Amino acid sequence: MGAAIPGFRELQTRFAEFDQGHVLQFWDRLAPDAQQQLAAQAASLDLASLVRGFRTTREAPRETAKIDPPEVEALPEFGGSAARRSEARARGQALLREGRVALMVVAGGQGSRLGFPGPKGLYPLGPVTGRTLFALQAQRIRRLRERTGAAIPWYVMTSEATDEATRSAFAEAKYFGLPQRDVFFLRQGMVTSFDFDGKLILERPDRIFVNPDGHGGSLTALLGSGALDDMERRGITTIFYYQVDNPMIEIGDPVLLGFHAQADAEFSCKSLRKREPGEKMGVFARIEGRLGVVEYTEITPEQRDARDASGRLLFDAGNLAVHAFDVEFVRGVAAEADHWLPWHASAKKIPTVDASGAPVEPAEPNGLKLERFVFDALRAAERVCIVEAARDEYGPVKNASGSDSPQSSRRALSAHYRRWIEAAGLRAPDPAQQIEIDESRIGGPDDLRALGVTAIERVPDSIHTRLGDDA
């Protein structure tokens, strides 16, 4: 095997030591530029950490852990204190006005499951206008900035697959009306995949297959990108975290932020009361005394179906994937990511090559993709707060059709806006009409009342309607 690239022999020796020498099996067939690319990629890998991480995912699972229900700040209609929630809201609004909060959206995913050729954040979801997920969220952020008078920055996490398209779309849209200086892009890391025998998978003769490192990679990306340093320069102490595929989220929710501050918490979470035991959501629980999340694929049937004396599900606090983090807490977790954010593996169909180097698209799972989960960081937190959210905050876009699809999400958004109109004492359009409100101008029923209008037709630039299906 040749060694045209400086340092190749050392690279060859290192990969052989970890039983990964096959990565270089096509070296002599590669053109010099392809050799350079493969060598650069291979040299960038921390093989010891990757192999160690993979091996931990293959360890025999422990016996089912003892879990207990967590404490949750319940909604008033479910027995929570309206006064406590009001106090939390006021505290959160103060944090926002003081400029101590940053917003972070996890937007590394592509819209391939939706049949959309681009970043999921650019999926057109507005029920009437077809505005993208990013555009809808930017409207909400603009109204939040106006209402609080604070320059609340937006940290947008992309991935290798979505970074360029996302940045270009923001630039073309003039940052959706936000100041460019207050939009910070950071890219999540990539991680190698392994076959079932623990060998790195070649995507091409000159490239090792890599995939995004999961939503847990958001914490390491915050550290590695300099985003945490930027936050500290701005005087920010708290990060409001959410995922791009749920347009129903109250971005910068002062209630969550207020409870987080009142509890002096390091990591706070929003939960959603499960409708029935089989709903596919991870649930918050105390796992051997420490707060964590039990995925719906991991909870036992007995735990999933358990009820208290009143008949309520014991484990009904579903993970909404909306969190508040203390900035210094994130820095500490990210600095020790291998300890606090272990790798998880899932069997997938991974593009690879055969013995001759020809491309192979497997019909069945042929390897394991690694990823980190952000909620694993709960184990590092001494103080945690869980705040229950209303169903009105959940309408994600995950599937091409059926539940959690663009159609169901648009219906949820339209119904949400209809409730705003009715709460403001105005006549809502016919139920056959789809509704979309420009949230940069109207952020809720109070804003509608403040306009002093007697009919929504008087604000056609802010409230849009159309007749027909939401498809």
C-alpha positions as CSV (number, residue, x, y, z in Angstrom):
1,M,0.0,0.0,0.0
2,G,1.4,3.4,-1.0
3,A,2.0,6.3,1.3
4,A,1.8,9.5,-0.8
5,I,0.3,11.5,2.0
6,P,2.5,12.7,4.8
7,G,1.7,11.0,8.1
8,F,0.0,8.1,6.3
9,R,2.1,5.4,8.0
10,E,1.2,6.7,11.4
11,L,-2.4,6.8,10.4
12,Q,-2.3,3.3,9.1
13,T,-0.7,2.0,12.3
14,R,-3.2,3.8,14.5
15,F,-6.2,2.4,12.6
16,A,-4.7,-1.1,12.7
17,E,-4.3,-0.9,16.4
18,F,-8.1,-0.4,16.8
19,D,-8.8,-3.1,14.2
20,Q,-10.0,-0.6,11.7
21,G,-7.4,-1.1,9.0
22,H,-10.1,-1.8,6.4
23,V,-10.8,1.9,6.2
24,L,-7.7,2.2,4.1
25,Q,-8.2,-0.9,2.0
26,F,-8.9,1.1,-1.3
27,W,-6.0,3.5,-0.7
28,D,-3.9,2.6,-3.8
29,R,-6.9,3.0,-6.1
30,L,-7.7,6.5,-5.0
31,A,-6.7,9.6,-6.8
32,P,-4.3,12.0,-4.8
33,D,-7.1,14.4,-3.9
34,A,-9.4,11.5,-2.7
35,Q,-6.4,10.1,-0.6
36,Q,-6.0,13.6,0.9
37,Q,-9.8,13.8,1.8
38,L,-9.8,10.3,3.4
39,A,-6.6,10.9,5.3
40,A,-7.9,14.2,6.6
41,Q,-11.2,12.7,7.7
42,A,-9.5,9.7,9.3
43,A,-6.9,11.8,11.1
44,S,-9.8,13.9,12.6
45,L,-11.4,10.9,14.4
46,D,-10.8,10.2,18.0
47,L,-10.7,6.5,17.5
48,A,-10.2,5.6,21.1
49,S,-13.3,7.5,22.2
50,L,-15.4,6.3,19.3
51,V,-14.5,2.6,19.8
52,R,-15.0,2.9,23.6
53,G,-18.3,4.6,23.0
54,F,-19.5,1.9,20.6
55,R,-18.5,-0.8,23.0
56,T,-20.5,0.7,25.8
57,T,-23.6,0.5,23.6
58,R,-23.1,-3.2,23.2
59,E,-22.8,-4.0,26.9
60,A,-25.6,-6.2,28.2
61,P,-28.5,-4.0,29.4
62,R,-28.9,-3.7,33.1
63,E,-32.0,-5.1,34.8
64,T,-35.0,-2.8,34.5
65,A,-34.3,0.1,36.8
66,K,-36.7,1.0,39.6
67,I,-38.6,4.2,38.6
68,D,-40.8,6.5,40.5
69,P,-43.1,9.4,39.3
70,P,-41.4,12.8,39.3
71,E,-42.7,16.0,40.9
72,V,-44.4,18.2,38.3
73,E,-45.6,21.8,38.4
74,A,-49.1,20.8,37.2
75,L,-51.5,23.0,35.2
76,P,-54.2,24.6,37.3
77,E,-56.9,22.5,35.7
78,F,-55.0,19.4,37.0
79,G,-54.5,20.7,40.5
80,G,-51.6,23.0,40.1
81,S,-51.5,26.4,41.7
82,A,-52.6,29.3,39.5
83,A,-51.0,31.8,41.9
84,R,-47.6,30.0,41.6
85,R,-47.9,29.9,37.8
86,S,-48.7,33.6,37.8
87,E,-45.7,34.4,40.0
88,A,-43.4,32.2,37.7
89,R,-44.7,34.1,34.6
90,A,-43.8,37.4,36.2
91,R,-40.3,36.2,37.1
92,G,-39.7,34.8,33.6
93,Q,-40.9,38.0,32.0
94,A,-38.4,39.9,34.1
95,L,-35.6,37.6,33.0
96,L,-36.5,38.3,29.4
97,R,-36.7,42.0,29.8
98,E,-33.3,42.0,31.5
99,G,-31.8,40.3,28.4
100,R,-30.7,37.2,30.4
101,V,-32.3,34.6,28.0
102,A,-31.1,33.1,24.8
103,L,-33.3,31.1,22.4
104,M,-31.9,27.9,20.8
105,V,-33.5,25.9,18.1
106,V,-32.3,22.4,17.2
107,A,-32.6,22.3,13.4
108,G,-30.2,19.8,12.1
109,G,-32.8,17.5,10.6
110,Q,-33.8,17.2,6.9
111,G,-37.3,16.9,5.6
112,S,-36.7,13.6,3.8
113,R,-39.4,11.8,5.8
114,L,-41.8,14.5,4.6
115,G,-40.8,14.1,1.0
116,F,-39.1,17.6,1.2
117,P,-35.6,18.1,-0.3
118,G,-34.1,20.4,2.3
119,P,-33.8,21.3,6.0
120,K,-36.9,20.7,7.9
121,G,-36.9,24.3,9.2
122,L,-37.6,25.4,5.6
123,Y,-40.7,23.2,5.3
124,P,-43.7,25.4,4.3
125,L,-46.2,25.0,7.1
126,G,-48.2,28.2,7.4
127,P,-51.9,27.1,7.0
128,V,-52.7,30.0,4.7
129,T,-49.4,31.6,3.6
130,G,-47.2,28.5,3.5
131,R,-44.6,30.3,5.6
132,T,-41.8,28.0,6.6
133,L,-41.2,26.7,10.1
134,F,-38.3,29.1,10.5
135,A,-40.4,32.0,9.3
136,L,-43.2,31.2,11.7
137,Q,-40.8,31.0,14.6
138,A,-39.0,34.2,13.7
139,Q,-42.4,36.0,13.8
140,R,-42.9,34.8,17.3
141,I,-39.4,35.9,18.3
142,R,-39.8,39.4,16.8
143,R,-43.0,39.9,18.8
144,L,-41.2,38.6,22.0
145,R,-38.4,41.1,21.4
146,E,-40.8,43.9,20.9
147,R,-42.9,43.0,23.9
148,T,-39.9,42.8,26.2
149,G,-37.7,45.5,24.7
150,A,-34.7,43.1,24.8
151,A,-32.3,42.0,22.0
152,I,-33.1,38.3,22.6
153,P,-30.6,36.3,20.4
154,W,-31.5,33.2,18.4
155,Y,-29.0,30.4,18.3
156,V,-29.7,28.1,15.3
157,M,-28.1,24.7,15.4
158,T,-27.7,23.1,12.0
159,S,-25.9,19.9,10.8
160,E,-23.5,19.1,8.0
161,A,-26.5,18.3,5.8
162,T,-28.5,21.5,6.6
163,D,-25.9,24.1,7.4
164,E,-25.3,25.7,4.0
165,A,-29.0,25.7,2.9
166,T,-30.1,27.1,6.3
167,R,-27.6,30.0,6.3
168,S,-28.5,30.8,2.6
169,A,-32.2,30.8,3.4
170,F,-31.7,33.1,6.4
171,A,-29.6,35.5,4.3
172,E,-32.1,35.5,1.4
173,A,-35.0,36.2,3.8
174,K,-32.9,39.0,5.5
175,Y,-32.9,36.9,8.7
176,F,-36.7,37.0,8.8
177,G,-36.8,40.5,10.0
178,L,-34.3,39.9,12.9
179,P,-31.0,41.7,13.2
180,Q,-28.2,39.6,11.7
181,R,-26.1,40.3,14.8
182,D,-28.6,38.5,16.9
183,V,-28.7,35.3,14.9
184,F,-25.9,32.9,15.7
185,F,-25.4,29.7,13.7
186,L,-23.7,26.6,15.2
187,R,-23.3,23.2,13.6
188,Q,-23.7,20.0,15.5
189,G,-21.0,17.4,15.3
190,M,-20.9,14.3,13.2
191,V,-20.1,10.8,14.5
192,T,-19.1,7.5,12.7
193,S,-21.3,4.5,12.5
194,F,-20.3,0.9,13.0
195,D,-21.3,-2.4,11.6
196,F,-22.5,-5.1,13.9
197,D,-19.0,-6.4,14.4
198,G,-17.7,-3.0,15.5
199,K,-16.0,-2.0,12.2
200,L,-16.3,1.6,10.9
201,I,-18.5,1.7,7.8
202,L,-17.2,3.1,4.5
203,E,-19.8,5.1,2.6
204,R,-17.4,5.3,-0.4
205,P,-13.9,4.0,-0.9
206,D,-12.7,7.5,0.0
207,R,-15.1,8.4,2.8
208,I,-16.1,7.0,6.2
209,F,-19.8,7.2,6.9
210,V,-20.8,9.8,9.5
211,N,-24.2,11.0,10.8
212,P,-25.2,13.9,13.1
213,D,-24.5,13.2,16.7
214,G,-28.1,13.6,18.0
215,H,-29.9,16.3,20.0
216,G,-27.4,15.7,22.8
217,G,-24.8,17.1,20.4
218,S,-26.4,20.5,20.9
219,L,-24.6,20.9,24.2
220,T,-21.2,20.1,22.8
221,A,-21.9,22.3,19.8
222,L,-22.7,25.2,22.1
223,L,-19.3,24.8,23.7
224,G,-17.2,24.1,20.6
225,S,-18.8,26.8,18.5
226,G,-18.1,29.6,20.9
227,A,-21.8,30.2,21.4
228,L,-21.5,29.9,25.2
229,D,-18.8,32.5,25.2
230,D,-21.0,34.8,23.1
231,M,-23.9,34.3,25.5
232,E,-21.7,35.2,28.5
233,R,-20.5,38.4,26.7
234,R,-24.2,39.3,26.3
235,G,-24.9,38.7,30.0
236,I,-27.1,35.7,29.3
237,T,-27.6,33.1,32.1
238,T,-30.4,30.9,30.7
239,I,-30.9,29.1,27.4
240,F,-34.5,28.3,26.2
241,Y,-34.1,25.2,24.0
242,Y,-36.7,23.7,21.6
243,Q,-36.8,21.6,18.4
244,V,-37.7,23.1,15.0
245,D,-40.4,20.6,14.1
246,N,-43.0,21.7,16.7
247,P,-44.6,25.0,15.5
248,M,-46.9,25.1,18.5
249,I,-44.2,25.9,21.1
250,E,-44.5,29.2,23.1
251,I,-40.9,30.3,22.3
252,G,-39.3,31.9,25.3
253,D,-42.2,30.8,27.6
254,P,-41.9,33.0,30.7
255,V,-43.6,30.4,32.9
256,L,-40.9,27.8,32.3
257,L,-38.2,30.4,32.7
258,G,-39.8,31.7,35.9
259,F,-40.1,28.3,37.5
260,H,-36.6,27.5,36.4
261,A,-35.3,30.7,38.1
262,Q,-37.4,30.2,41.3
263,A,-36.1,26.7,41.7
264,D,-32.5,27.9,41.0
265,A,-32.6,24.9,38.6
266,E,-29.7,23.9,36.3
267,F,-32.0,22.0,33.9
268,S,-35.7,22.5,33.6
269,C,-38.2,20.7,31.3
270,K,-41.7,21.0,29.9
271,S,-43.9,18.0,30.1
272,L,-47.1,17.0,28.4
273,R,-49.7,14.8,30.1
274,K,-50.0,11.6,28.0
275,R,-53.5,10.9,26.6
276,E,-53.1,7.1,27.0
277,P,-50.4,4.6,28.0
278,G,-49.3,3.8,24.5
279,E,-48.7,7.3,23.3
280,K,-45.2,7.4,21.8
281,M,-43.5,9.8,24.2
282,G,-40.6,9.3,26.5
283,V,-41.7,10.0,30.1
284,F,-39.9,11.8,33.0
285,A,-39.3,9.6,36.0
286,R,-37.0,9.3,39.0
287,I,-34.6,6.5,37.9
288,E,-33.0,5.0,41.0
289,G,-33.4,8.4,42.7
290,R,-32.2,10.7,39.9
291,L,-34.5,12.5,37.5
292,G,-34.3,11.2,33.9
293,V,-36.3,10.2,30.8
294,V,-37.5,6.7,30.1
295,E,-38.0,6.2,26.3
296,Y,-41.3,4.7,25.2
297,T,-39.3,1.9,23.7
298,E,-37.6,1.1,27.0
299,I,-40.5,1.4,29.6
300,T,-41.9,-2.0,30.6
301,P,-45.6,-2.7,30.0
302,E,-46.1,-2.8,33.8
303,Q,-44.5,0.6,34.2
304,R,-46.3,2.1,31.2
305,D,-49.8,1.0,32.4
306,A,-49.4,1.6,36.1
307,R,-52.0,3.8,37.8
308,D,-52.5,5.4,41.2
309,A,-55.5,4.9,43.4
310,S,-57.5,7.5,41.5
311,G,-56.9,5.8,38.2
312,R,-54.3,8.3,36.9
313,L,-51.3,7.0,35.0
314,L,-48.3,7.1,37.3
315,F,-45.9,7.8,34.4
316,D,-47.8,10.3,32.3
317,A,-45.3,13.2,32.2
318,G,-44.3,13.1,28.5
319,N,-41.1,14.8,27.4
320,L,-42.1,17.8,25.2
321,A,-38.4,18.4,24.2
322,V,-38.6,22.0,25.5
323,H,-36.0,22.8,28.1
324,A,-34.3,25.6,30.0
325,F,-30.6,25.3,30.8
326,D,-28.2,27.3,33.0
327,V,-25.3,28.4,30.8
328,E,-22.6,27.3,33.2
329,F,-24.3,24.0,33.6
330,V,-24.1,23.4,29.9
331,R,-20.5,24.3,29.9
332,G,-19.7,21.8,32.5
333,V,-21.7,19.0,30.9
334,A,-20.2,19.6,27.5
335,A,-16.7,19.6,28.9
336,E,-17.3,16.1,30.2
337,A,-19.6,14.9,27.4
338,D,-18.3,11.3,27.4
339,H,-19.3,11.0,31.0
340,W,-22.6,12.8,31.0
341,L,-23.8,12.2,27.4
342,P,-23.2,8.5,26.6
343,W,-23.7,7.2,23.1
344,H,-26.8,5.4,22.2
345,A,-27.0,3.0,19.2
346,S,-29.8,2.2,16.8
347,A,-29.8,-0.3,14.0
348,K,-30.2,1.4,10.6
349,K,-29.7,0.8,6.9
350,I,-26.4,2.6,6.2
351,P,-25.1,3.1,2.6
352,T,-21.8,1.3,2.2
353,V,-19.5,-0.4,-0.4
354,D,-18.8,-4.1,-1.2
355,A,-15.4,-5.8,-1.3
356,S,-14.8,-4.3,-4.8
357,G,-15.7,-0.7,-3.6
358,A,-19.0,-0.7,-5.5
359,P,-21.9,1.2,-3.7
360,V,-24.4,-0.9,-1.7
361,E,-27.8,0.3,-0.5
362,P,-28.7,-2.3,2.1
363,A,-32.3,-3.7,2.2
364,E,-32.0,-4.4,5.9
365,P,-30.2,-2.7,8.8
366,N,-26.5,-3.3,8.4
367,G,-25.0,-1.2,11.2
368,L,-25.5,1.0,14.2
369,K,-25.8,4.8,14.2
370,L,-24.6,6.5,17.3
371,E,-26.2,9.6,18.9
372,R,-26.3,11.5,22.2
373,F,-29.6,12.4,24.0
374,V,-29.8,15.9,25.5
375,F,-32.0,14.6,28.4
376,D,-29.1,12.4,29.6
377,A,-27.7,15.6,31.1
378,L,-30.4,15.4,33.7
379,R,-28.1,13.0,35.6
380,A,-25.6,15.9,36.0
381,A,-28.2,18.3,37.5
382,E,-28.6,18.7,41.2
383,R,-31.7,20.9,40.8
384,V,-34.3,20.2,38.2
385,C,-37.8,21.5,37.6
386,I,-40.6,20.0,35.4
387,V,-43.4,22.2,34.3
388,E,-46.6,20.9,32.7
389,A,-47.6,22.3,29.4
390,A,-51.0,22.4,27.7
391,R,-51.8,20.2,24.7
392,D,-52.1,23.4,22.7
393,E,-48.2,23.5,22.7
394,Y,-47.8,20.2,20.8
395,G,-48.3,19.8,17.1
396,P,-45.1,18.4,15.6
397,V,-44.2,17.7,12.0
398,K,-42.6,14.2,12.0
399,N,-44.5,12.0,9.5
400,A,-45.6,12.5,5.9
401,S,-49.2,11.7,6.7
402,G,-51.5,10.8,9.6
403,S,-50.7,11.9,13.1
404,D,-47.8,14.4,13.6
405,S,-47.9,15.3,9.9
406,P,-48.0,18.6,8.1
407,Q,-51.7,18.2,7.7
408,S,-52.3,17.6,11.4
409,S,-49.9,20.4,12.4
410,R,-51.6,22.9,10.1
411,R,-55.0,22.0,11.6
412,A,-53.6,22.4,15.1
413,L,-52.2,25.9,14.2
414,S,-55.4,27.0,12.6
415,A,-57.4,25.8,15.7
416,H,-55.0,27.6,17.9
417,Y,-55.5,30.9,16.1
418,R,-59.3,30.3,16.2
419,R,-59.2,30.1,20.0
420,W,-57.3,33.4,20.1
421,I,-59.9,35.1,18.0
422,E,-62.8,33.7,20.2
423,A,-60.9,34.6,23.4
424,A,-60.6,38.2,22.2
425,G,-64.4,38.3,21.9
426,L,-64.4,38.4,18.1
427,R,-66.3,36.3,15.6
428,A,-64.2,33.5,14.2
429,P,-64.4,32.5,10.5
430,D,-66.5,29.6,9.4
431,P,-65.0,26.2,10.6
432,A,-64.2,25.4,7.0
433,Q,-61.8,28.3,6.8
434,Q,-58.1,27.9,7.6
435,I,-56.7,30.7,9.8
436,E,-53.2,32.0,10.1
437,I,-52.1,35.0,12.3
438,D,-48.9,37.0,11.8
439,E,-47.4,36.5,15.2
440,S,-44.9,39.3,14.7
441,R,-47.9,41.7,15.1
442,I,-50.4,39.7,17.2
443,G,-49.0,37.4,19.8
444,G,-52.3,36.3,21.5
445,P,-55.8,37.4,22.5
446,D,-54.5,40.4,24.5
447,D,-52.8,41.8,21.4
448,L,-56.1,41.4,19.5
449,R,-58.1,43.2,22.2
450,A,-55.5,46.0,22.2
451,L,-56.1,46.6,18.5
452,G,-59.7,47.6,19.3
453,V,-61.1,46.1,16.2
454,T,-64.7,44.7,16.0
455,A,-64.0,42.2,13.3
456,I,-60.9,40.3,12.0
457,E,-61.6,41.6,8.5
458,R,-60.3,44.9,9.7
459,V,-56.8,43.5,10.1
460,P,-56.3,41.6,6.8
461,D,-52.5,42.2,6.9
462,S,-52.3,40.3,10.2
463,I,-55.0,37.6,10.0
464,H,-55.2,35.5,6.9
465,T,-57.9,33.0,6.0
466,R,-58.7,30.7,3.2
467,L,-61.3,28.1,2.4
468,G,-60.5,24.5,1.9
469,D,-58.4,21.5,3.0
470,D,-55.1,22.0,4.8
471,A,-53.2,19.7,2.6
